[in-house]
C-alpha cells in the first residue's frame, strides 16, 4: 500500500560511502520545523534565508551535542522538486555522520522515506508525470551517453507529449462515438472520418512500439555472449574489447570455467560482455559441466551472440555444434580470431551472418568488431538514444494492450458492428495509454515503478 503523502519524510539523498559531502533531505509540511530543531545556524535564522545556504551546526535535539559542521537550505513550496517544503542539510560525507543527522531528524518528527518517495510526491503533486518519473530513475542509472540523452529527453516530456497527443485523438473519437450512442436522433457519427482518425492513431502506436526494442536496449545495455569451443580466444577477445586484461588467458584449453561479465561503452551505448566457458559436448569434470551450462544460459538471454572461431585451424565438429547453438540467438556475429597467424579457415559455419576477422592478440579488426556490435544491436544510428522512445517493459506492455484494443475497435467499426462495442475498445485503449503517463495508473503500478528507485530520490 502507498504510504501517506502529507507527512514529513527524511532520507540520505547521496550514495552511502565516504565522500566530501553528503545530503540529508526533508520534505513535507514540518520540514522547516524539524530542520530548525536539528540545525543551529551561526547567525540569523534558516526560515529567513529562503533558498540560501546557511552555515551552522547539526545538533542532537535531545542532548544538544554537536554532530557535524554543515550547510542547510530551506526551499518553500511549491517551487521545489516535491512541491512541498524541502530542507537539505549538507554535511561531511561520512556514513556514520549522515546517519546521526538523519536519526536526529527522525527523532524530531520526520518519517523515514521509502525508496522513490520523494519522486512519488513530485508525481502526485503534479510536477512530473509517470513517464518523467521513470526518466529520473533512468538518468540516475544511466551508464552511457545514449542512455543519458534518452532519459533526459523523456524527463523533458517528449515521450509523454507523443503519448498524450495520440490519446487525445482517441478520446475525441470516443466522445463522438458515445455522443452518437446517447443521442442517436441528433448526432450521426461520421464513420469515414472516425476510421481515418483511428487508422492514424494505430500507425502512431505501431511506430511507438517499434521504438521499444532500441529504447530498452539503450537504457538497460546490450547483452553480448562470447561463445565458442575451448581455446579459440574468447577471453583474449573480451580483453581486447575492454582494452584491459580482465580475463585470464593461457594456451591451455578450458582456462575459463565460469562466466565473466564486464561492461564497455561503444558509441555511447553500454554493452554487457559475457565471456563464457568453451562449449563442448564432453565436459572433463563437474566444474566444466557447470561452466558449459552457464555459457548456454548466457547465450539464451543475450541480445547479440559473438560466435568465435579459430581462423588458424581447420573447423572441427565442435565448431559446427557451436554454430547450431548460436543460430538460435536473436542476433549474431561470426568472429574469425587469430588472423595474425596463417589463415586456414576463411568462412565460419554460419549462414547469413556478418563475419569479422580479428586478432585479439594484436588488436587488428577490434574497431571493426565494435562497429559491427552496434550495427547488430541497432538497425540505424537514429535508433540509439531516441528522444521519444518507449524505454521500459511496463511502457511497452501498455502500448501493446492499447494497440490490441484499438485494432479490434477499428475492425468492428469497419464491419459495421454495434458502436457500444467499439466504444468499449476505445475506452480500453485510452486506459492503457493513460498508464504510461500516469493519468489512469493504479496503485499497483505506482508501487511497481517507485519501488525500483533508490532511497532519498
N, C-alpha and C positions, 0 to 999 in steps of 0.2 A: 504494500500500500504506500502511496506517496505521503510524505510527511507534511505537516502544516507549513505554510509558506509565509505566515505573518508573524513568526517569532524571529529571534536574532540568532544567527549561526556564526560559527568561527572555525577556521581551519588554517593550517600552514599551507601557503599557496606557492611555495618554492620547493624544488626537489629536496628530499631528505639527504643529508650528507654534508660534509664540510664545505663551506664557501664563504665568500666575502660578505654577502648579505643574504638574509632570509626574511620572508614577509609573513606575518600573521594577518589574515583578513577577517573583518567582521562585516556582516550585512544584516540589516533588519532595523526595526523601529527603535531598539535600545542600543544600537551600535555605538552611538556617541557616549551615552551614559556609562556603558560598560568600559569603553576605552578610557574615559576620564577616571575610572576607579583603578586602572592599572597603569596609567601614564601620568608621570609627574613632569610637567614642562619646566624648562629652565626659566622661562619668563612668559608672561601672557597666559592665554587660555586657548585650548585646542579649538573650541567652538567658535572663537572669534577670528580664527585664521583659516577660513574655509579654502580648501584646495591649495593650501600652502604647507610645505613640510615644516614641522615644528620639532625643535630639538629638546630632548629631555631624557628621562629615565623610565624604564619599565620597572614596576614595583609589585611586590606581593600585596594584594589588597587587605589581607588579614594581619600580617606582621609588619608591613611597611618596608620589608627588606628589599634592597635594590637587586634587580635581576640582570639588567643589561642597559647599556647606553644606547639609545635608539632615536629614530626619527619617526614621527607619526603624522598622518594626514587625514583630515576629515573631509569627505565628499558627500554633500547633502543630496537627497533625492530631489527630482527624478533624473538628474543628469549624471547617472552612474551606470556601471555595467548591469547591475541587477535592478535599476530604477528604485532602489531603496537607499536609505542612508548607509554609507560604507565608510569604514575606517581601516586604514592599513598601518600596521606597526612594523617598521623596518629595523630589524636588529642584526647582530652579527650572525653569520650563517652556520652556527653550530647546532647539531640536532638537539642536544640537551637544553641549550639556552632557549631555542624556539619552543620546545615542549614546555618549558617553565612559563614562558609568556602565554602560550595557548592555555595551559592549565589555569593561569590566573584569570584569563578571560572567561573560562568555563565556570570557575568558582564565583564569578561576578554576575552570572546570569545568562551567559550565552550557551547555546547547544552546539555540540559537535556536528559540523556539516557532513552530510553524506556525500559520496562521490558524485560529482557533477551538479550538486545542488545550487551552487552559485549560478551556473548556466541555466539550470531549470527555472530559477527565479527570473532570469532575463527573458526566457521564453514566455513564461506565464504572464509576466508584466508587459508583454508586447514589444520588447526591444528587438527581438530576433524571432524568426520562425524556426521550425524544427529542422529544416534542411540547413539553415545557417548554424544552428546549434551543433549539428554533426560536423559542419565545416570547422568549427572551433576545435573540436577534438582532433580532426584530421590535420589541422595546422600544427597543433602541438606534437602530433605523432609523425609528421612528415619527415621522411628520410632522404628526400631528394628534391631537386629544384622543380621538376614537373609536378610532383605531389604538392609542393608548396603553392605553386601557381594555381593549380586546380582548386585547392582548398580555399585560397584567398578569393578566387572568382566566385565560389559558392557562398563564402561569407559575405561578399558584396551583394548577393541576392540574384545572381544571373540564372542559376538553375530554378530558383523559386519563381522568378518572373516568367520563365518559359512554361513552367507547370501551371501557374495561375492563369496565364493567357489562354492556354488550352482548356482549362477547367471553366473559365468564364464563358468561353464559346459554347461549351456543352451545357452549362447552366442556363444560358439563353435559349438553347434548343429545348431543354427540358421544360422551361417556363412556357414556351409556345405549345408544346405537346400537351402539357397539363391544362393550359387555358382552353385548348380545343376539346379536351375531355370534360371540363367543368361547364363550359358554355358552348355546346355544340351548335346551337342555333345562331350564335353571334360571332363565333371565331372559327374560321376554317383554316386548317393547317396547310401551309404551302409545302407539300411533301417534297417537291423537286428541290426547293431551296434548302430544306432541312437535310435531305440526303446529301446534298453538296457540302453543307457545313459539317455534317458528321464524317463524311469521307475525308475532308481536310484535316479534321481532328485525329482521325485514325492514322493518317500518314504522319502527322506530327508525333504521335505516341510511338509509332514504329521507329521513327528516327531517334527518338529519345531512348528507346530500348536498345537500339544498335549502339548507342554511346556507352552502355553499361559495361560491356566487357573491357574496353580500354580504360574507362573511368575507374573501375575497380582494380584493374592491374596497376594503374598509375598510383593509386592510393596504397594498396597492400604490398606492391612489389611483385616482380615476375619470378616465379619459382622455376629454377633450371636444374634438372637432374643430369649429372655427368655419368654416363654408364658405358660399359664395355666389358670385354673379357679381361682377366688379370694381365697386368704388365703391358697395357697399350699406352700408358702415360696419362691416365685420368688425373692423378694427383699433381703431376707436373703441369697439366693444363689448368687446373684450379689455381695453382701458384702463379702461373703466367697471367691469367685473367685478373688476379688480385694485385699483381705487382709485388708480391712478398712471399716468403717461404712459410706458408701456413700448414701445409700437409707434409708429412714425412715421405720422402722419396728414396727408394733403394732399387737396385737391379733385381731384387728378389721378388718373384710374383706373389701376389697376395699380401703385400705390406699393409694395405688399408683393409681393416677388418670391420670398421664401423662407418657410419655416415659422418661427414664433416660438413658443417653448414657455415657459410660466410656470405656477407653482403658486399656488393660492388656497385658503384654508381656509373651508369653508362648513359650518355645523352640526357642527363637529368633524371633518369629513372633508376630505381633500386632493383637490382637483380639479386635474388637469393640463390646462390650457387650451392649445390649439394654434391660433394664428392662421395662416391659410393664404392663399396667392395666390388671386386670383379665378379661379373655374372658367370657362374659355372654350374653345369648340371651335376657335378660330383664334388661337393664340398669336402675338404680334407678332414674337418673336425666340426665340433659343435659351434665353436666361435665363428668359423667361416660360414656355416649354415645360417646362423643368425644374421651375419653380415649380408648375405645374399638376400635374405627375406627383407631386410631393411632397405636394401637397394631397390628391390621391386616395389616396396611401399613408397619410396621417394619418386620412383618413375610413375606410379599410379596417381600421385597428387600434383605432379609438376604441370606447368603451363608449356614449357619447352623442354624437349629432351635432346641432349647432346650425345649422339652415338659415336664413340671414339674407336677408331681402328688404327692399327699399326701399318703405316704405308711401307715400312722397310721389310715386311714379312708377307708371305702369301696368306690369303684368307684361310681361316680354319672353320671347322664345323661350329665352334663356339661363337664365331663372328656371325654366322648365319642365324644362330639361336638368339643372339643379342638383337639382330635386325628384326626378327619376328616379334620380340617383346616391345621394342621401341615403336614399331609400326602402329601400336595401339595408342600412342601418345597423341594429344590434340595437335601439337606442332613438333617438328623435329628438324634437326640439322645433323648432317654426317660430317665428322671431323676426321680427316686423314692426318694423323700425327707422325712425328719423327721424319719429316720431309727433309731434314738436314742430312739424312743417310741416303744411300742409294735406294731409289723408289722401286718397289716390286709390285705393289698394289696401286692401281690407278683409279679404280672405281669400287666404292663400297657396295655391299649387298642391299641397298635401299633404293627403291624406285621413286621417282618424282620428289626427290628431296635435295635441297641445296647442299653442295659439297664444298667444304672449306679445307684447304690444305695449309697445315701449320707445322711449326716446330716449337714445341713448348720449351725446348732447351735453349734455342737461340732467340725466340720471340718472333720469328718470321710468321706472318699471317695472323697474329693475335689481334691486331687492329681490325682486320677484315672480319674476324670472328665476332668481335664486339659489335660491329655494324650489322652483321647477319643476325645476331641475337635480337637487336632492336627491331629489325625488319620482320623477324619471325613472330615477335610478340605483338607488333602493331602493323597494320596494313599500310598506313601512311604516317608521316611525321605529324600531320594535323591531328591525329588521334591522341597524341601524347599531351596530357595536361589540358584537355578541352575546357573551355570556360563555362559550359553549361551542360555537363555530363552527369549521368547517374553514377554515383560513387560508392554505393553500398548495396548489399543484398536486400536489405529492407526496402530501399527505394525501388530496386529492380522488381521485387515481387509485387509491389504496389502498382507499378506500371503494367506488369503482366496481367494482373487482375483487371485493371482498367481497360486494357486492350481487349481482353476476352469479353467483357460485358458490352463494350462499345461495338465490337464486331457482331455480337449476337443481336443487339438492338438495331443496327443498321440493316442486317439481313432480314429481320422481322418487318421493318418498315418498308423495305423494298418488296417484300412478299405481300404487303397489304394486310398483315395480321393486326389484331386489336392494339390500339395505341397505349392502353394501360400497361401492356407487357413491355412495350418499347420504353415507356416512362420508367418502369422498374429497372430496366437495363441501364438507362442513363443515370438514374439515381446511384446505382452501384458503381458506375464509372466515376462519378463525381466524388463519391465516398472514398474510393481508392486513391484518387489523385489528392484529395484533401489530407490524406495520411502523410504524404511526402512533406508538405509544408506545415502540417500540424492542425489545420482547421478542423479535421474530423478524427484526430488521433485519440485513441482510447488510453486509459490509464496504463494498461499493459504495455502499449507501445512506448509510452513515455518512460516507464520503468526500464524497458529494454534498451532504449537509447542512452539514458543518462547514467545507468549503472556501469556503462563502459568508460566513463570519464574518470580522471584521477581525482584524488581528494584536493579540495581547495580551488577547483575550477568550476 
